Amino acid sequence: MLISTDNLPSLRAFAGQLGVSYPLLSDFADRKVAKAYGVLNEERGIANRTTFVIGLDGRIQEIIEGREALDPTGALQACRRISK
């Protein structure tokens, strides 16, 4: 699942360009999710690029930030590690 501070039309365009099949949720209106996870840049009103890998128990297993968060292979590797 992807949660973004982008608005719904932007997320729909993004999903269409990439052909993604997973849910994309917008945190545009109040940015509550970005605030709760501590990744909101309040001055700019956007979230810092961050990937949270959450285990089946609901706990954060790994956090990937910055440029590395843009590459989905890091999250895939983390998911493989925690699924073993």
Buried (B, 14 or more C-beta within 10 A) or exposed (E): EBBBBBEEEBBEEBBEEEEEEEEBEBBBEEBEBBEEBEBBEEEEEBBBEBBBBEEEEEEEBBBBEEEEBEEEEBBEEBBEEBEE
